[in-house]
Structures are given as structure tokens and as C-alpha cells.
Amino acid sequence: MTTGPPSILGHDLNRYFPELLKFDSTAELERSALWKKIGPEANRILDSVVVGESEVQRARFTAFERDRSRTLNLRALAWNVERGIRYEGIANALKTDERLRGLDVLLLSELDYGMARSGNRFVAKELAEVLGLNWAFAPIYIPLQKGSGVESEMPGENTVSIHGIAMMSPWPMSNVHAVPLPNGKDKMQGKEKRLGRLRALVADIKHPAGTFRAVSVHLDAHCSRRHRDLQMRIILDHLDSLPPIPTLIGGDWNTTGFNSQSSTRAILGYFRRVMMGPRNVATNHFPHPDRYFERRMFSALEHRGYDYRSLNNIGVGTLHYELGDVEKNTNLRDWVPAWCFPFIFWAAGRVGGKVSARLDWFAAKGLQLAPGTQPQTIQGLVDENGVPLSDHDAITVDLRLATNEHESHE
């Protein structure tokens, strides 16, 4: 793994994209002469982690170090920012929304670098700079196209064409690295072809009250429940191999309850839920995936000593589907046959035309919910025109971290 400044992500792979799009599977691609030529360069990008430091926050930390006797709470945010397409609104919300103030760590997923759909920005870098935060960014995909659904119709062309996951904090970050996660579906198959695989981003953060470990996680959407459990277990195995310190895991875990490795499996799963009763599923399962469909993964977390129950608004959805949402319906058509839609609309109509699922979570070990606080699901984050800033709601939690308990780990 290479760690360094943004310049380490420079490449000229775009000129090979038309050729790469001709391959229908990763196995076919990796047998080709083209991959022998460009594979090392692609893997160099996909194995890199970019880190950046804020001069402002270095001075702030020095000031806090003078008073290390008090116990301070740790405030965390996890948010899938949907590529950073509505960057200006996201940046403004993080600067001005009272519900998002005083953050000690931001665990962010779905951030573009050089993608037409998000204005060819380096979303992580620009957000960190405007907020004055230390930051890290791990590429997970090199998209060969502009995106899927409505994204494919965005004006302009990709420049750097990288998509990834990020972490930000006002406090010093060290031991920054990424954990590779196996794909649940061949990313060279289907309508949106990509090189790469998901990764979890890990860093030790030197908070004034003591050092803690943060893990930004985005689990696979197009996979089975068993595969999401496997991805989480890989992360937990890695964390078990590191020196033990208080640890926070957060992000978009895609706990839909569906097996989405193929449209056929997704459709069969959908019919199963219709048979269970649309209202029953919408009320008791989509907002509570830990009860049944995704129970294996949540049980694994608890078995390893991680608490999630007290750190989340369980029962409150973070992603919402509405019958009238043209964009979501357009995106869904990329992997669900048209004949399914009348049935989907009928089932959604049975629960009032809106379904909410909880996909975003925190889990922690060696940290507890701060007394007098409650985890929050931050709804209603919109831009100046009332357009949602992301298809996911943000989540926050306040945790208690005691100085004298963790001094030996610093």
C-alpha cells in the first residue's frame, strides 16, 4: 500500500477505457495482454491512500494538549454523501447546520475524484480544505463510465475517474491504512463497469482525551447478506490483529436485507417480502435489519465485543424510497426488469408509497454513549432549492472517551 499526497493518484488509464469496456468479466480482463500492460498501474492507484494535514488543526491540538486532565466527549458523523454530487450544499451543511457541529471524526462514503457527475471535483480534498480538517481518502473503484441511471446522462467527461471512501478529523491521524474487501459481484459485469473493490479505511486519531481508532466502512450493495457478513468479519479480523484501543466503526453498511448479486435474486427476495406482507416488512424489517435478514452480521459484531444497539436510532430509516422519485426509478431500471415495476409500485402503495430502510450504522468497542445524549439520524438535509443533499440521511453519535484510561496507548 502506498500512502502519500494527492499526486500519487495521477494516472493516464483513461485512454484505455474504450478497450476495457469490451471485457465482460474480471477474469477475462485479467487474462488479457492489456491487463498485463496496465494492471500494475491500476493496482497502484487502487492500493493507495491519500492523506492530508491541516495547519489550523495542528495549532488547535497543541492548545488542547495543555489541558489533558478533563474528560471530553467524542462526536462522530457517518454519512454517505452520494458521490458529492451536491457538493456546495454538503459543504454548507457541514459548516452551518447546528446538528453537524463539533464533530471529532467524519466517516464518509461515496466520494468522487474527477467524475463528471460531481463536477470533476476531488470531493474529499475540497471538503477537508473548506472545513479545515485533517483527512484521508482511499480509492475503491476506477469507474470506466460516467455512472449508472441518471448519472450516465450527466454532461461532460470524467477526468481522473476515481471513486472512494474518506475520513476527516480536526485531530492528528496516524497509522492510516485500508483493508481490502472481496467483491460480492464482478464489477466488470453489468451496465456500470469498474476496476477495483471496496476497502475499509482505518486510522488512529489522537483526540485530546486519548487516542481512539476509527474505521470508515461501506459494505457492498450488490451482494448477498452472507457476503456483507464476510466483509464485516474481514474488517473485525484485521482490527483484532492491531494493538487494542477504543474503536469506532461507522458508515453505510447497505443492510437492505436483500441478496442483490443479480436481478433474479433481488426479484425473488422482493416476492418473498411481499408474501411476508408489505406493511410487516416496511415496519418490522427494513428499519430493523438486525432482527432477521442481517442478523448474522450484527451478531458477529456483538460476539467480538462491539455495541451497536445503544449507538443508533434503530427503527429510523436512513434511505427512503418514494413512488414519485423519478431518479431512483431510473436507477432501479438498470438492474430490475421493466415487468417488475407494476408489482413494485403496488407493494409500495400498500405502505403509503414510501419505504424507509436503515442502511447506516455505528458500532464501538471501548467507547460508550455519552451520558445525557442520544444517537441522531439527521433528516432534512437539503440545498437552497430544497433538493436532498444525498440519498442517505447522516447519522451522529456522542461517545465518552476518558483520558487516564488510554494514556498508555498514545
Backbone hydrogen bonds, N-H to C=O, Kabsch-Sander energy under -0.5 kcal/mol:
donor,donor_aa,acceptor,acceptor_aa,energy
2,T,47,D,-0.8
4,G,49,V,-1.8
8,I,5,P,-2.1
9,L,6,P,-2.1
10,G,7,S,-1.7
15,R,12,D,-0.8
16,Y,13,L,-2.4
17,F,14,N,-1.6
20,L,16,Y,-2.5
21,L,17,F,-2.3
22,K,19,E,-1.3
23,F,20,L,-1.6
29,L,25,S,-2.0
30,E,26,T,-2.8
31,R,27,A,-1.0
32,S,29,L,-1.6
35,W,29,L,-0.5
36,K,32,S,-1.4
37,K,33,A,-1.3
38,I,34,L,-2.5
39,G,35,W,-3.4
42,A,38,I,-2.5
43,N,39,G,-3.0
44,R,40,P,-1.8
45,I,41,E,-1.8
46,L,42,A,-2.5
47,D,43,N,-1.5
48,S,45,I,-1.5
49,V,2,T,-2.6
50,V,137,F,-2.9
51,V,4,G,-2.2
52,G,135,W,-2.6
55,E,53,E,-0.5
58,R,54,S,-1.4
59,A,55,E,-1.6
60,R,56,V,-1.7
61,F,57,Q,-2.4
62,T,58,R,-1.8
63,A,59,A,-1.7
64,F,60,R,-1.9
65,E,61,F,-2.0
66,R,62,T,-0.6
66,R,63,A,-0.9
67,D,64,F,-1.9
72,L,70,R,-0.5
72,L,401,L,-0.7
74,L,399,L,-3.1
76,A,74,L,-0.5
76,A,397,V,-2.8
77,L,105,V,-2.1
78,A,395,I,-2.4
79,W,107,L,-2.2
81,V,79,W,-0.8
81,V,109,S,-2.0
83,R,110,E,-1.1
84,G,81,V,-1.9
85,I,82,E,-1.6
86,R,389,L,-0.5
87,Y,84,G,-0.9
87,Y,85,I,-0.7
90,I,86,R,-2.1
91,A,87,Y,-3.0
92,N,88,E,-2.2
93,A,89,G,-2.4
94,L,90,I,-2.3
95,K,91,A,-1.3
96,T,92,N,-2.4
97,D,93,A,-2.2
100,L,97,D,-2.1
101,R,98,E,-1.2
104,D,75,R,-3.3
105,V,75,R,-1.3
106,L,168,M,-2.8
107,L,77,L,-3.0
108,L,106,L,-0.7
108,L,166,A,-1.9
109,S,79,W,-1.8
110,E,164,G,-0.5
111,L,164,G,-2.3
112,D,83,R,-1.7
113,Y,162,I,-2.8
114,G,121,R,-2.1
118,S,115,M,-1.4
119,G,116,A,-1.9
120,N,115,M,-3.0
121,R,118,S,-1.1
123,V,112,D,-2.0
123,V,121,R,-1.0
126,E,122,F,-2.7
127,L,123,V,-2.5
128,A,124,A,-2.4
129,E,125,K,-2.3
130,V,126,E,-2.3
131,L,127,L,-1.9
132,G,128,A,-1.1
133,L,128,A,-2.5
134,N,169,S,-2.5
135,W,52,G,-2.7
136,A,167,M,-2.3
137,F,50,V,-2.5
138,A,165,I,-2.8
140,I,163,H,-3.2
141,Y,163,H,-2.2
142,I,195,L,-2.3
144,L,193,K,-2.5
151,E,148,S,-1.9
152,S,149,G,-1.0
153,E,150,V,-1.3
154,M,151,E,-1.7
159,T,114,G,-1.4
161,S,114,G,-2.0
162,I,113,Y,-2.2
163,H,141,Y,-2.3
164,G,111,L,-2.7
165,I,138,A,-2.0
166,A,108,L,-2.7
167,M,136,A,-2.1
168,M,106,L,-1.9
169,S,134,N,-2.1
174,S,204,D,-2.7
177,H,202,V,-2.3
179,V,200,A,-2.8
181,L,198,L,-2.8
189,Q,186,D,-1.7
193,K,191,K,-0.7
194,R,187,K,-2.0
195,L,142,I,-1.8
197,R,140,I,-1.0
200,A,179,V,-2.2
201,L,216,S,-2.2
202,V,177,H,-3.3
202,V,200,A,-0.5
203,A,214,A,-2.0
204,D,174,S,-2.9
205,I,203,A,-0.5
205,I,212,F,-3.5
206,K,172,P,-2.6
206,K,204,D,-0.5
207,H,205,I,-1.6
207,H,210,G,-1.0
210,G,207,H,-1.9
212,F,205,I,-2.2
213,R,246,P,-3.4
214,A,203,A,-2.9
215,V,248,L,-2.1
216,S,201,L,-2.8
217,V,215,V,-0.6
217,V,250,G,-2.5
219,L,252,D,-1.8
223,C,221,A,-1.7
228,R,224,S,-1.9
229,D,225,R,-2.1
230,L,226,R,-2.0
231,Q,227,H,-2.6
232,M,228,R,-2.3
233,R,229,D,-2.4
234,I,230,L,-2.1
235,I,231,Q,-1.7
236,L,232,M,-2.5
237,D,233,R,-2.8
238,H,234,I,-2.0
239,L,235,I,-2.5
240,D,236,L,-2.3
241,S,237,D,-0.8
241,S,238,H,-0.9
242,L,239,L,-1.4
247,T,365,K,-2.8
248,L,213,R,-2.9
249,I,363,A,-3.3
250,G,215,V,-2.4
251,G,361,W,-1.9
252,D,217,V,-0.9
253,W,251,G,-0.8
253,W,359,L,-2.6
254,N,359,L,-0.7
256,T,254,N,-2.3
260,S,223,C,-2.5
260,S,258,F,-0.8
266,A,262,S,-2.1
267,I,263,S,-2.5
268,L,264,T,-2.5
269,G,265,R,-2.3
270,Y,266,A,-2.0
271,F,267,I,-2.5
272,R,268,L,-2.0
273,R,269,G,-1.7
274,V,270,Y,-1.8
275,M,271,F,-2.2
276,M,272,R,-1.4
277,G,273,R,-0.8
277,G,274,V,-0.7
281,V,277,G,-2.5
282,A,278,P,-2.6
283,T,279,R,-2.0
284,N,280,N,-3.0
285,H,281,V,-1.9
286,F,281,V,-2.6
288,H,285,H,-0.5
291,R,288,H,-1.9
292,Y,289,P,-0.5
294,E,289,P,-2.6
295,R,292,Y,-1.2
297,M,294,E,-0.6
298,F,294,E,-1.5
299,S,295,R,-2.6
300,A,296,R,-1.7
301,L,297,M,-1.8
302,E,298,F,-2.1
303,H,299,S,-2.5
304,R,300,A,-1.4
305,G,302,E,-1.6
306,Y,301,L,-2.5
307,D,364,A,-3.1
311,L,308,Y,-0.8
312,N,309,R,-0.5
314,I,312,N,-1.9
315,G,287,P,-1.7
316,V,313,N,-2.3
317,G,315,G,-0.6
318,T,357,A,-2.6
319,L,357,A,-1.9
320,H,391,D,-0.6
321,Y,355,V,-3.3
323,L,353,G,-2.0
325,D,322,E,-2.0
326,V,324,G,-1.2
329,N,325,D,-2.1
330,T,326,V,-2.4
331,N,327,E,-2.4
332,L,328,K,-2.4
333,R,329,N,-1.4
334,D,331,N,-1.4
335,W,332,L,-1.8
336,V,332,L,-1.5
340,C,337,P,-1.6
341,F,338,A,-1.3
344,I,340,C,-2.4
345,F,341,F,-3.0
346,W,342,P,-1.9
347,A,343,F,-2.4
348,A,344,I,-2.5
349,G,345,F,-2.3
350,R,346,W,-1.2
351,V,348,A,-1.4
352,G,349,G,-1.4
353,G,348,A,-2.7
354,K,351,V,-0.6
355,V,321,Y,-2.5
357,A,319,L,-2.6
358,R,286,F,-2.3
359,L,357,A,-0.8
361,W,251,G,-2.3
363,A,249,I,-2.3
364,A,307,D,-2.0
365,K,247,T,-2.4
368,Q,400,R,-0.8
370,A,398,D,-2.7
373,T,370,A,-1.7
376,Q,396,T,-2.4
378,I,376,Q,-0.6
378,I,394,A,-2.9
379,Q,377,T,-1.0
382,V,380,G,-0.9
383,D,387,V,-2.5
386,G,383,D,-2.2
389,L,381,L,-2.5
392,H,80,N,-0.5
393,D,318,T,-2.8
394,A,378,I,-1.2
395,I,78,A,-2.4
396,T,376,Q,-2.4
397,V,76,A,-1.8
399,L,74,L,-3.4
400,R,368,Q,-2.8
401,L,72,L,-1.1
401,L,399,L,-0.5
406,H,402,A,-0.6
406,H,403,T,-1.7
407,E,403,T,-0.6
409,H,406,H,-1.7
410,E,407,E,-1.8
